[in-house]
Amino acid sequence: MKVRNVIVLGATGSVGTQALEVIAANPARFAVTGIGAGSNIDAAVDQAIRTGARALAIATPPAGGEAQVRRLLEARAEQLGAQVAVETIFTGPEASARLAAEPADVVLNAVTGAAGLTSTLAALESGTDVALANKESLIIGGELVLRTAEENAAQLIPVDSEHSAIAQALRAGRREEVSRLIITASGGPFRGMSADELAAVTPEQALAHPTWNMGTVITTNSATLVNKGLEVIEAHLLFGIDYDRITAVVHPQSRIHSMVEFVDGSTIAQVSPPDMKLPIAYALGTDRDGTTTRIAGATAPEPFDAASSWTFEPVDDANFPALGLAIRAGRAGGTAPAVYNAANEELVDAFHAGSITFPQISEGIAAALDQHLGNGGEATELTLETVLAADRSAREFIAGWLEPAAAEGARA
């Protein structure tokens, strides 16, 4: 079996580090050729030395730039008694995209947020498959990303546990036999809370996810159900299923990662403990022809012989409106999903800065969508330029919206 060369973007984050662990545990199957990171330079340098990567990308480099990164590599290699294999260093805002264009069998894109779009496009334009943990790049890029993949005969392979689950369950039937996709949500830390209770929650509470260990933005998105909204848009784009045939349900135990319901009434579920290493391994094990060879021991199986119970409940759309807002943006199309995503990113930052309350995240997203769609944004042709322009416009809108919103939140 040929060793697959992997570039890992967002390598110092949760998904990135777990991907490197999967790769390290399977040296006969995978090799790391590139490491990409944002500002966690020390961790990225250590990863580059330990993996033997030939290329390193740092989006926010130290004061000494590339030369300083080289010095840090040599110093860390000396500490570890290792050699520096890195031949190419990319620095600056386009570093990850430049690394993504390097030769590889697959680029695992675990960059957080809209910043991952250029890297996804760069990899696809090079004809390289993308294992996509950066859902935002597909959501805001939409048809532009899908078209780029098709034109260059490259695959988008889902890494999100929900979409990996759907991809696995779809093996049970043909596309025309699919009745609907069912995406499960944990419900986050605030499931069952009233509107008054939600208005008083703190950023620290929002980061106390009951199941998953994720970064600040994704964990907060899980609490608001923004993350589930983004996943509904992603499912629509990945699998070509209409929004009225995609359902989100709350499943607090996070054992069933998603389901596919078929026209004969059969529902196929993918079940495993909440461990991202399984969908990471499944994505990395998917070859250019779309076939997947499972990696033994990627995670422990579900202990069905132990006593347990699983529950399901509908989403509380009244107190968690972000899911419905995402579907509205997805149905509108154009650059509306980019506005949804950019507004949310700015609002999450404001919430963690203590400037607004938790419910105001969804209020701000709704205001940004109203403004965008009122100006005909759904009709905008998708290009990299129009997506980035919509992203900037939404962030500017939220900056203005935040001043009175912050004052209102302080009075509350």
N, C-alpha and C positions, 0 to 999 in steps of 0.2 A: 504493500500500500504506500503510495506516494505521500511524503511529508508535505503538509499544507503550510505555506508561509502566511503568517498573520500579522497585520498591522493593527495595533490597539490604540484607539484614540480615546481620550478621557481615561487614561490608564491608571491614574491615581485615585479615581473615584470608586464607589462601591462595586459597580458592575465591572469596571476595568480591572480592579484588583482580583475579583473572582474569576474573570476570564483568564488572567495570567496564572492563577492557581490551577484551572482546568488544563491549560496548555502545559504547565510544568509537570502535571501528573501524567501526561500522555506524550512524552518526547518522541515516540515512534510515529506519532500522527501529526504533531504540530510543532512549528518553530516560530518564534517571534522575530520579525525583521524590522519592526518599527514601533517606537513608543511615542505617544503624543500626550501632552499635558498642558494645563493652563498655567497656574502660578506655583504649584507645589513642586518646585524645582528639585529639592533634595530627594523627594520620593521618586521622581521620574528618573533622576540620575542613577539612583540605586537600582531601579527596575531595569534600566538600560544595561547596566553592568551585569546584573544577575542573569538576564535573559540572553545576553550576547547580541542584542539588537544592533543592526547596522546603521539605523537612522533614528534621530531623536528630534522631536518638535516641541518647542516651548512657546506658548502663545504670549505669555507675559515674562519676558526674559529678565535676568538681573542687570544691574547697571553696566556691567562690562560686556553685555551682549554675548555673542557666540564665543568669543575668546574666554569669557568667564565660565560659560557652560563647559567648555573644553577643560578648563582647569579643575572644575568640580568633578568631572568625569575621571580625570587622572588621579585626583586625591582619593576619591571613593574606591577606585580600582586598587590603589595601593593599600588601603585599609583592608580590603577583602582578599588581597593576594590574588587578584584576577587581572585579566587583560581588558583593555578598552577596544571593543569591536566596532564602536560607532565611527562611521566614516563621514556621515553627512549630518549636519545640525541645521535645523530650520528654526528661526525665531521671529516673533512678531505676530500680528493678528491673523495673517494668512498661513501661519506655520503648519497647522493641522491639515489644511486643505492641500498644501504642497506635499506633505507627507502622504496624504491619502492617494495622491496621484502616482506614488512610487510603485514599482512592480510588486505584486503580491497575489496570492490566491484569494484572500478575503480581507476586507477591512472591517473590523468591529468598531462601530461608531458609538461610543458611550459618552460623547460630549453632552453637556447639559444645555438644554434650551435651543433657541433659534440660531445660536452661533454654530450649530452643527450642520446647517444647510449646505454651506459651501464645501465642506468636507465630503458630504454624501454625494454631491454633484461631481466633485473632482474624482472620486473613486469610480463612480459609474461611467463618467466620460472616458476613463482609462480602461473600461471594460472589466473592472474588478467587481466581484460580488461584494455586497454590503450586508453584514450582519447588523441589523438596525436596533440599537438600544436607544438611540436618539430619535424618539418618535416625532419630535417637533419638526425635524427637517422634512419628513414626509407630509406632515399635516399642513405646514405652511407652504411647502413647495408643490403639493398636490400633483396635478397632471404634469407639471414640469419635471418632477422627479420620476414619475412613472414613464414618461416619454423618453427621458434620458436613459433610463435602464433598458427600455425596449430597443432604442436605436443602437445601443452599444452591446446588446446581447448579454447584459449583466443582470444578476438577481438581487432583489431585496428580500432578505431573510429575516423574519421577525425574531427579536430577542425578548421583547416583553413577554412575561409569563402567559398573559391572556392570549396574545396572538400566536405564540408558539403552541398553546393548547388548541386553538382553533385549527391551526395548520395540521396538527397531529390528528385531530378528530375528523377533519375533512377527508382523510384517507379512507374513511369508512363508506364513502359514497361519491357519486358524481355531482358536479356542480348543479345540474338541473334538478337534482333530488333534494337540495338544501331548502328547508322551509324558513329557518331563521338562525341567526347566531345569538348566543346567550353569553354575555360577558359578565363575569362575577366581580363584585367589589367587596372589600372587607368592611366598608362603612366607616373606616377611620376611627380616630379616638373620640369623636363627638357624636357617634351614632345614637339616635334617640333623644338628643337634646332639643329643647325648645328654642324659639327665636331669642327670648330673653337670656337664656343660658349661653347661647352662642355669642351674643354681644359682649359677654364678659370673659371669654376664654383668652388665654395668654399665648404668645408665641411658643413658650416652653411646652405648654400643653399640646399645641398643634404638632410638635415634633415627637410626641410620645406615641408613636404608632403601635398598635397592639400586636402586629404580626411581622411587618417588614422593617429592616434596617436600611434606610435610604438617606440621601442628602436632603438639605434644607428645602429646596424648591419642590422636589418630587414628594417629599413627606407632607409638606403643606398642601400640595395639590391633591394628595390623597384625602386629606381632611376636608377640603372644600368640595371634593368630587370633580374638580377640574381635571384631574388625571384620568378619571373614568370618561369624561367628555372627550378628551383628546384621544383616548383609546377607541371610542366609538367612531370618530372620524378616521382614525388609522385603519380600523377594521373595514370600513367602507372602501377605502382606497386600496388596501392590500388584497381584499377578497372579492371586490366588485359586487357587494351586496347592498341593496337599497337601505336607507336609514329606517324605513318602516319595518324592516325585517332584522333589525339589530336591537336587542333588548338587554338592558343592564339590570342585574338583580344583586341584592346585598347577601353575601355569604360570609359571615364573620370569621369562620374557621379557616378560610383561605386554603382549603384542600382541593376543591374543584376549581381549576384555574380558568376554565371557560367550557362551553358546550356547543355542540352543533345539533340542531333539531332537523330531522329529515321529514319528507312529505308523508311517509308512512306512519309517523307518530313516534318513531324511534329517536332517542336522544343519546348522543355519544359524548361522554365527558372525559377530560384528561385530569387525572388525579395524581397528586404527589405532595409531599410536605412543602411548605413555603421556602424554597431554596432556589435562588437564581442560577445556581450552577447547572441545573438541568436544562433550562431553555438556552443558556449560553452554549452548553455542550451540543445540544441538538442543532443549533444554528451553525456552529463551527464544523459539525460533522456532515453538513449538507454540501454535496458536490456540485460542480457546474451544471450537471444534467438534472439537478433537482432531487436526486436520490439522497437519502440520509442514512448514514450508518451510525447507529446509537453507540455511545461511549459507555462502556461498562463502569458501574460504580460512580456515575456522575453525581448522584445523590442517593440517600437511603430511601427505600420504598415506603409507602404508607403502611403502617402496622395494622392491617385490617383485623388481626386476631386480638387486638386490644379494644377494650370498651371505649366507645366514642359516639358522639352524635353531631350531626350537621344540620344547620338551619338555613332557611332562605326567607327573604322578605323584600317587598318592593322598595324602591328608592323613595326617600322623602323629598319630593321635588319642591315642596313649599319652603322648607328650611335649607335646602341645598340646591339652589337653582342653577348652579354652574353647569351641571350636566345638560339641562335643557338649552342653556345658552350655547353650549358647544354644538349641539345638534342644529340649532338655528344657524350658526355660522357655517357648519358643514353643508347644510341644504342651500344656503345662499351661494356658496362657492366663491370663485374669484379669490380675492385677497382677504376675505372675511376671516378665515381661519388664522391667517397671520396676525390680524388685528386682535382676535381673541387671545392668542398666545402671548403676544407682546404686552398687551394690557395686563394680563395676569402676572407676567414676570415682574413688571414694575410694581404692581399692587402687592405681591408677595414680599418684595423688598420693603415696601412701606409698612406693611403689617409687622414685619420683624424689627423694623426700626421704631415701632411703637406709635406710628403716625395715624393709623386707622384701626378700626375694629375688624374682627374676623368677617362679619357679614358684608362689610364694605368692599371686600375683595370681589364678590359677585356683583355688587352694585356698580362698581367701577367698570367691570367687564361689560355689563349691560349698557352702560352709558357710552362706552367706546364703540360697541357694535351699533347702537342707535345712530351715533354720529356718522359712522362709516357707511352704513347701509342707506342712511338718509341722503348721502352724497353719491349714491350709485356705485359703491365699491364692489358690489357683487358682480358687476359686468367687466371688471378689470381683467385684461389678458394676463395670464401668468407667465412672467419671465423673472429671472433673478432680480432684475432692476425693479420691477413693480412690487415684488414680494418685499424686498429690502426697503423700498419707499413706504409701503404700507406699515411695515414694522416700525420705522422711524416715526411716521405720522401718529401711530397709536401711542407710542411712548411719549411723544410731545403732548398729545391730548390728555393722557393720564397725569402728566406733570402739572398741567393747568387744573385738572379736575381735583387733584389731591389737596390743593390749598383749602377750599371750603369744606371738603370732605374730612380733612384732618381736624378742622375746627369743630365740625359737627361731632366727630368721634370723641374729641376731648370733652365736649359738653355732656355727651352720653355717659 
